[in-house]
């Protein structure tokens, strides 16, 4: 597996037209860089309340299905990354009321605050949709094909 390439000029690069340049990377790498997908998905991404998370995760999943129908693996993977990021960010806010996990001065892990059940519910909503995508046979096959074709 090749690492996500942070050296590319993502602001000017349309990866829908140049999927050969896309590297999956680890986890959420590049989620806020890769265009035109960032601009298509980010407006739907919300996790402040469970109701927002439910609507957000459903909207991002619909985009995933649209990318799947178009056989657009980069879009499929970006939707997966936004769902994963919804889970991780909501979980962080559930555990740390201000969303800050590390002390900026010492870089040490901050103690968890009283759990926020609303953010925990948001995290669970995103976790389920994220699992739905990453375990989808069509996604798994498209990811393997992308790696075989472009990441060797």
Buried (B, 14 or more C-beta within 10 A) or exposed (E): EEEBEEEBEBEEBEBBEEBEBBBBBEEBBBBEBBBBBBEBBEEBBBBEBBEBBBBBBEBBBEBBBBBBEEEBBBBBBBBBBBBBBBBBBBBBBBBBEEEEEEEEEEEEEBEEEEEBEBBBBBBBBBBEBBEBBBEBEBBEEBBEEBBEEBBE
